[in-house]
Amino acid sequence: MADRTSSSITINASAPEVMAVIADFPAYPGWAEGITAAEVVSTAEDGRAEQVRITLEAGPIKDTYVLAYDWADDDAVQWNLAEAGTMLTGMTGAYRLAPGDGSTEVTYELAVDVRIPMIGMVRRKAEKRIIETALKGLKRRVEA
C-alpha cells in the first residue's frame, strides 16, 4: 500500500459527538459526497460496524466494495479493504480524534490503490480531494 495522504480539521463538538457521526454509516449518503449507499454488513459486540459495504459514485469512478473497521473507543477508527471492488484494489484509512477545549481536531488519513495505472502525484492529489471533501462534510454534519 502506498504512503498515506492526510489532513485535519477542527470541529466544534466533543469527540464522542464526532465519532457518533462517523459511526452512523447509513447516514453517509446525506453528507459524504460520492457515497450513494453504506450498508453495515456485520457489527461487533459493542454495536459498532465491523464491515460496511460502500457504493461510491465519484465522477467516472463507480464502485462497490467492503471495508473492515477497527475502533479505538472515541479516539480513532481505522479501516482497510476487506473486499475489493471493480476499480478499488486497496484502501487503508483512519480518523484520529484529538479532543480540545470544546472542540475536536479530526485527522483523516487515506491511501488508495486502483486497478488503472495512476501516477503517484495524481493519486495523492485525488486522495487529498477526497479527504478535504469528507472532512468538510463531517464538520457540516456534526455542527448542524
Secondary structure, DSSP 4 states (H G I P E B T S, - for coil): -PPPEEEEEEESS-HHHHHHHHH-GGGGGGTSTTEEEEEEEEE-TTS-EEEEEEEEEETTEEEEEEEEEEEETTTEEEEEEEE--SSEEEEEEEEEEEE-SS-EEEEEEEEEEESS---HHHHHHHHHHHHHHHHHHHHHHHH-
